[in-house]
Amino acid sequence: MKKVVIGSRESKLAVVQSEMVRDYIEKHNADIQVEILTMKTTGDKILDKTLDKIGGKGLFVKELDKALMERKTELSVHSLKDMPMEVPEELPIVAFSKREDSRDVLVLPQGVTELDPSKPIGCSSFRRILQLKEIFPDMECKSVRGNVQTRLKKLDSGEYSGLLLAAAGLKRLGLEHRIARYFEPDEMIAAAGQGILAIQGRSDVDYGYLKGYADENATYEALAERAFVRYLNGGCSSPVAAHAVVEDGEILLRGLYYDENTGNYEKGIKKGSVKKAEDLGISLAKELQERSKAHV
């Protein structure tokens, strides 16, 4: 029997996501046995600083990339939104999963039905903070790091009035009942890739056993969103957001661009063919950049 080792971060959510991929492979390949190798990444170890202060998204993939390169693992499973925009040629993304709910959500302390204005909302992402200010202009935001369970514990102990989290992670963890409010894309544009899993592998391996796993719509959405962010050079620290929806062979792409020099930000929407997903992302990015310059 062939053995395949999947590399995963050790948080509960990361393991659940890796188990989803493991189950797919084993269900469709009777001759393959899958193991999950968990590891703590640098991004998981440093929790007292925001990501932009310690080096951005690459800190969540470094150790997993190393394990792939050293052939300790054959696959890595990532939340696509945590992956850097530039992926090494020798470690390509070999499949994008079907997309889970891509929206951001508000979570309140257990037993509470509305935000307490005397306490901050827990939110570490500048992208979310910018857009949250439009929805709750009087609420203060305070950084919160750690895995989902750690954040919920801090919330329920009274540190925060609410948390901003991704619906996808809560749903995969069976914590959908904690969601107090969903933010629609026209209120809050999510991080590029939110809700999609990225399977990363090595360029010299045949991944035929993943046949049928990749989702066509999610692939087009991921390509458009990542092209938008890559063009604007938006890493973890830059509040750049992109959200695409595929319908009837077309993509509707929403984007947010923040100009660090002026503090202004622009939101926009563009539609185009799925066959030109990346071109659409770049085109919207250019448009918002130009619009931002025109306002200076």
Sequence and secondary structure as in RCSB ss.txt:
>XXXX:A:sequence
MKKVVIGSRESKLAVVQSEMVRDYIEKHNADIQVEILTMKTTGDKILDKTLDKIGGKGLFVKELDKALMERKTEL
SVHSLKDMPMEVPEELPIVAFSKREDSRDVLVLPQGVTELDPSKPIGCSSFRRILQLKEIFPDMECKSVRGNVQT
RLKKLDSGEYSGLLLAAAGLKRLGLEHRIARYFEPDEMIAAAGQGILAIQGRSDVDYGYLKGYADENATYEALAE
RAFVRYLNGGCSSPVAAHAVVEDGEILLRGLYYDENTGNYEKGIKKGSVKKAEDLGISLAKELQERSKAHV
>XXXX:A:secstr
 EEEEEEEESSHHHHHHHHHHHHHHHHH TTEEEEEEEE  HHHH  SS HHHHT GGGGTHHHHHHHHTTS SE
EEEEGGGS SS  TTS EEEE       EEEE  TT  S  TTS EE   HHHHHHHHHH TT  EE   S HHH
HHHHHHTTS SEEEEEHHHHHHTT GGGEEEEE TTT    TTTT EEEE  TTS  GGGTTTS HHHHHHHHHH
HHHHHHTT  SSS  EEEEEEETTEEEEEEEEE TTT  EEEEEEEEEGGGHHHHHHHHHHHHHHHHHHT 
